[in-house]
Amino acid sequence: MTTARPTIAVLGGTGAEGSGLALRWAHARYPVIIGSRNADKAAQACAQIVVLCVPYAAQRGTVEEVRPALEGKILIDTTVPLVPPKVARVQLPEGGSAVAAIQALLGESVRVVSAFQNVAAHLLQDLGHEVECDVLVCGDDMPARETVIKLAADIGLRGIHAGPIANSAAAEALTSVLIAINSRYKIPGGAGIRITRLEGAEH
Ligand SMILES: NC(=O)c1ccc[n+]([C@@H]2O[C@H](COP(=O)([O-])OP(=O)(O)OC[C@H]3O[C@@H](n4cnc5c(N)ncnc54)[C@H](OP(=O)(O)O)[C@@H]3O)[C@@H](O)[C@H]2O)c1
């Protein structure tokens, strides 16, 4: 990434997770474009980085709709394939991962990076508090992963290289595990994940 901040388009930027991420990046002085079903698609096409924050049911349709604008870009996909009403139960789609399926759909010309599945929207929306959890960052393209880790760091989150896009399955599944933990323990603010013993390790 150059020192100039890239423009980020958040598809689903009017929703809970999308608005939280958009708020944090805007606060970190990134130019942010908010996308919703009614947004100007031409404005979204100007962005260097696109973030997908729509419900799982709308994930593939939204990607197909904006596909020409994604060519050559990084697509950060936050999708968790929850199947209501049993959202505390892991129910990954056929093939294992909702985000890996999008990388397979788009091919190598779009670098899909999976991130933020385990970061609760209400924490992102509260600028008065640090979010205090790690972000598993999965993707087949290392520089794209580095870019997303930098974007996470700029909003106070520790992004961690968590392997190829196939590993997104673990992050997607973890969200249901966190929902189950929150339901059982009623943790104020909600549980997040932390990877231990990374401090002082080689980066
Ligand atoms: N909520 C969380 O804490 C959280 C945490 C991690 C990951 N995520 C993931 O983030 C994604 C969004 O979750 P959310 O909780 O933010 O949902 P949400 O509050 O319901 O927001 C959904 C967003 O998607 C848009 N949208 C809805 N249906 C659409 C469709 N058919 N086509 C295009 N856009 C559509 C909405 O735009 P309009 O303005 O057009 O309605 C809205 O901006 C999900 O994949 C979820 O798994 C959420």
The ligand as a MOL file (V3000), in Angstrom:
LIG
                    3D

  0  0  0     0  0            999 V3000
M  V30 BEGIN CTAB
M  V30 COUNTS 48 52 0 0 0
M  V30 BEGIN ATOM
M  V30 1 N -23.4020 -7.9640 12.9400 0
M  V30 2 C -22.2240 -8.4330 13.3200 0
M  V30 3 O -21.8410 -8.3070 14.5090 0
M  V30 4 C -21.3140 -9.0930 12.3150 0
M  V30 5 C -20.0220 -9.4830 12.7260 0
M  V30 6 C -19.1620 -10.0670 11.8030 0
M  V30 7 C -19.5960 -10.2750 10.5000 0
M  V30 8 N -20.8570 -9.8960 10.1260 0 CHG=1
M  V30 9 C -21.2840 -10.1550 8.7640 0
M  V30 10 O -21.5840 -8.9190 8.1260 0
M  V30 11 C -22.6400 -9.1230 7.1870 0
M  V30 12 C -23.7450 -8.1000 7.4650 0
M  V30 13 O -24.2600 -8.3340 8.7440 0
M  V30 14 P -25.0250 -7.1670 9.5260 0
M  V30 15 O -25.2550 -7.6720 10.8780 0
M  V30 16 O -24.2800 -5.8830 9.3440 0 CHG=-1
M  V30 17 O -26.4090 -7.1070 8.7130 0
M  V30 18 P -27.4480 -5.9020 8.5880 0
M  V30 19 O -27.3110 -4.9600 9.7230 0
M  V30 20 O -28.7510 -6.5320 8.3000 0
M  V30 21 O -26.9470 -5.1030 7.2880 0
M  V30 22 C -27.0590 -5.6810 6.0510 0
M  V30 23 C -26.4920 -4.7300 4.9950 0
M  V30 24 O -26.5450 -5.4440 3.7760 0
M  V30 25 C -27.3850 -4.7570 2.8600 0
M  V30 26 N -28.2860 -5.7340 2.2250 0
M  V30 27 C -29.2740 -6.4450 2.8050 0
M  V30 28 N -29.8660 -7.2470 1.8950 0
M  V30 29 C -29.2340 -7.0120 0.7350 0
M  V30 30 C -29.4020 -7.5230 -0.5710 0
M  V30 31 N -30.3260 -8.4350 -0.8650 0
M  V30 32 N -28.5760 -7.0610 -1.5360 0
M  V30 33 C -27.6310 -6.1470 -1.2470 0
M  V30 34 N -27.4420 -5.6280 -0.0230 0
M  V30 35 C -28.2270 -6.0620 0.9520 0
M  V30 36 C -28.1820 -3.7390 3.6220 0
M  V30 37 O -28.2930 -2.6240 2.7600 0
M  V30 38 P -29.6110 -1.7670 2.5320 0
M  V30 39 O -29.2540 -0.4150 3.0230 0
M  V30 40 O -29.8030 -1.7780 1.0690 0
M  V30 41 O -30.7000 -2.4450 3.3040 0
M  V30 42 C -27.2850 -3.4550 4.8280 0
M  V30 43 O -26.3900 -2.4090 4.5150 0
M  V30 44 C -23.1030 -10.5600 7.3360 0
M  V30 45 O -22.5400 -11.3770 6.3480 0
M  V30 46 C -22.5850 -10.9460 8.6970 0
M  V30 47 O -22.3450 -12.3220 8.8220 0
M  V30 48 C -21.7200 -9.3050 11.0020 0
M  V30 END ATOM
M  V30 BEGIN BOND
M  V30 1 1 1 2
M  V30 2 2 2 3
M  V30 3 1 2 4
M  V30 4 1 4 5
M  V30 5 2 4 48
M  V30 6 2 5 6
M  V30 7 1 6 7
M  V30 8 2 7 8
M  V30 9 1 8 9
M  V30 10 1 8 48
M  V30 11 1 9 10
M  V30 12 1 9 46
M  V30 13 1 10 11
M  V30 14 1 11 12
M  V30 15 1 11 44
M  V30 16 1 12 13
M  V30 17 1 13 14
M  V30 18 2 14 15
M  V30 19 1 14 16
M  V30 20 1 14 17
M  V30 21 1 17 18
M  V30 22 2 18 19
M  V30 23 1 18 20
M  V30 24 1 18 21
M  V30 25 1 21 22
M  V30 26 1 22 23
M  V30 27 1 23 24
M  V30 28 1 23 42
M  V30 29 1 24 25
M  V30 30 1 25 26
M  V30 31 1 25 36
M  V30 32 1 26 27
M  V30 33 1 26 35
M  V30 34 2 27 28
M  V30 35 1 28 29
M  V30 36 1 29 30
M  V30 37 2 29 35
M  V30 38 1 30 31
M  V30 39 2 30 32
M  V30 40 1 32 33
M  V30 41 2 33 34
M  V30 42 1 34 35
M  V30 43 1 36 37
M  V30 44 1 36 42
M  V30 45 1 37 38
M  V30 46 2 38 39
M  V30 47 1 38 40
M  V30 48 1 38 41
M  V30 49 1 42 43
M  V30 50 1 44 45
M  V30 51 1 44 46
M  V30 52 1 46 47
M  V30 END BOND
M  V30 END CTAB
M  END
